[in-house]
Amino acid sequence: MAAGTAMSSYWRGLRDGLPFLAVVGPFAMLFGVLATEAGLAVHETMGFSIVVIAGAAQFTALQLINENAPTLVVLASALAVNLRMAMYSASITPHLGPLPLWKRGIVAYFLVDQTYAQSILDFEKNLDQTTAEKFAYFLGVMTPICPPWYLFTFVGAVLGESIPPSLGLDFALPIAFLAMVGPMLRTPAHRIAALVSVILALAFAWLPYNMGLLVAGLGGMMAGAQAELRLGVKP
């Protein structure tokens, strides 16, 4: 019975994760194209996606590499963009923390924006799920998101410049983030953090190597934390 319930949760997660494929595919293809145009070989591009598996950080690092930014700046910027993963981990730990170490490792590797956003919404909505059911749901959500990320990165890397600009693959990034962030701005603290980060990103856009993103990310997190303390609202 438990196995059947977990399988049901997996298929439910798979169904809920399928819509993300519409943006994951173009997003991954775009990265593959830009990475090869920047001089990376196909195997280097694939290694980038498999090891990092974080689209925003990959695009950030790739742009800075193209601008011949110092290695330290590239690493710091990518780390700053991915600081949200630490918050994702803290948020999802009450739900998946009791899992064995090897399963937690799987969750940690596949914990990306889309898998976190969909999973946490489901976990908070269906509080009666067991840890096994939650893990199965997470794997279901991951299935149409992460493996296709590798596949479409490869397609983009192989096709390279043969993909016409008229396809407009760059639409995927802003749409993906708007779709993920919008439903999660549930409290004043969330909205304040988002607003402050946007304002700071625009105000410091003049900084070289996109370092304004570092300022915006840190400032947004600090503003959100202070708002949470002062308003007494949990994230």
N, C-alpha and C positions, 0 to 999 in steps of 0.2 A: 504493500500500500504506500509506504514512504517513497519507494522508488517511482511509483506511478505518479504520486503527487509532485515529486521533484521534476519529473519529465513534463508534466503539465505546466509547471512554472517555467521550464525552459522554453517550451513552445510559445507560451504567452510572452515571454521576454523577446523571443525571436520576432514575433509579430509586431511588438511595440518598437523594436529597433529598426525594422525595415524602412520606415520613412527617412531615416538618417542616410540611407544609401544614396539618396538623390543629391546630397551635398558632399558626401565622402568621396564618391567617384570622381566628380570634376575637381575637387580639392586635391586629391592625391595625384590625378593626372597633371594638374597644373604644377605641382611640386616636381614631379618627374621631368616635365618639360624644362622648367626653369633650372633645375639642378644640372641637367646635361648641357644646357646653354651656358651655364656658369663654368663648365669645364670638367664636371664630375663624370667619371665613367659610370656605366650602368650598374656595375657591382658596387661602386661607392655610393651611388644614389640609393640602391636597395639597402645597403648596410646602414645608411643614415636613417631611413624610415623604420627599419626593423629594430635598431638599437634605441633610437630616440622615441619613436612612435608618439610624437606630439607635434601636430601640424603647425600650430602658431610658433612654437619655439624653432621648428625647422625652417620656416620661412624667415623668421627674424635672423637666425644664424646665417642663412644663405645670403640674405641681402647685405649683411655686414661683411661677409666674406667677399662679396662682389665689390664692396667699397674699400677693400683692403684694410679693414679695421684691425686693430691689435687683437691678438688671440684672447687676451684677458677681457677685452670689451665684448667680444663675441660670446665667450662663456658666461660672463656676468649678465648680459642681456638675455640670453636664452634661459638662464637660471631664474632671472626676475620674472620672465613671462610664465615660467612653470611653477612659480611659488604657489599658485592656486592649487596645485596638486597636493600640497601639504594640507591645505584647508579641506580639500575633498577627502583626503585620508582620515582626518580627524572627524569629519562629519559622518563618514560611512563606517567607521570602526565600531560604534555601538551595534550595528547590524551584522557585520561580517567578522568582527574581531575574534569571536570564539572559534573560528575555523582553524583546522590544523595549519601548521606553518607552510606546507607546500601549496595549500589552497590560497592562503593569504598572499603568497608569492605570485600566484596567477592573477589574483585580483589587483595587486599592486602594479603588475606589468600592464594589464589591460585597462587600468583606471584612467580613462581619458574623458574629455569634456562630455561627450555624448553618452558614454556608458554610465558616468556618474549622474548626470542630470536625469536620465530616464529612470535609473535604478533607485535613486534616493526619493524621487517622487512616488514611485510604487511602494517602497518600503514604508514611507510615512503615511501612505493612504491605506495600506493593508497591514496593519500592525500585528495581526494574528499569525503571520507566516513564521515558519521555523527557519533556523539558520540555513539548513540544507535547501529549503525552498528559495530563500533569498539568493543563495549562491547559484542555484540553477537558473534563476531569473536573470541574474547578472551575466552568466555565460550566454544565455539566449540573446540578450541585448547586444552583447559583444560580437556575436557571430556574423551579423550582416554589416558590422562596422569595421572591425580590425583586420580580418583576412582580406576584405576588399580593398582596404587601405594599401596593403602590400601589392595586390594584383594591379590596381589602377596606377600605382606609382611606377610599376614595371612597364605598363603600357605607355605611360607618358614618357618615361625615360627612353624607351625603344623608338617611339615615334618622333620624339623631339620636335624639331622645327617643322616637321611635316603637318603638325596640327595647326590649322588656320586660326589667326587671331579672332576671326569673326565668330568663333564658337563661344567667346566670352567666358572662358572657364574661371576667370577671376571673380565672377559673381558669387562663387560658392563660399568664400571666406566670410564676408560680412553677413550673408544670409544665415550661415551656420551659427555664428556667434549671436546674432539677434534672436534666432529661434531658441537657443539654449539659455541665454541670459534673461530674456523677457519673463518667462514663467517663474524664474527663481528670485525676482525682486519682490519678495513677499512682505518684507518688514521695512520700516523706516531706515534701519541700519544698512540693509542691503542697498536701498535706493540712494542713501547718502554716499556710501562707498562708491557706487557707480558714477554718481554725479561728480564727485570730487576727482575721481580718476580721469573722467572725460575732460574736465576743466584743466587739470594739470597737464594732460597729454597735449592739449591744444596750446596751452601757455608756454610749454617747454619744447614745442616742436622744432624750435631753432637750434637745439643742442645737436652736436654732431653725433653720427653713428646711431641715431634714434635713441639716444640716452634719455630722452624725455619720457620714454616708456618706463624706465627704471623709477624715475621720480613719480610718475603717475601711479604705478603699481604700489609702491610703498606708501604714497600719500593716501591712496584709496583705502588700503587696508587699515592704516592708522585711523582714518576718519570713521570707517565702519566700526572699528573696535571701540573708539571713544563714544560713538553714537549708541552702541549697544550698552555700554556702561552707564551712560547718562540717562538713557531712556528705559533701561531695565528690560530690554526686549531681547529674547534669545534669537540667534540667527536661524 
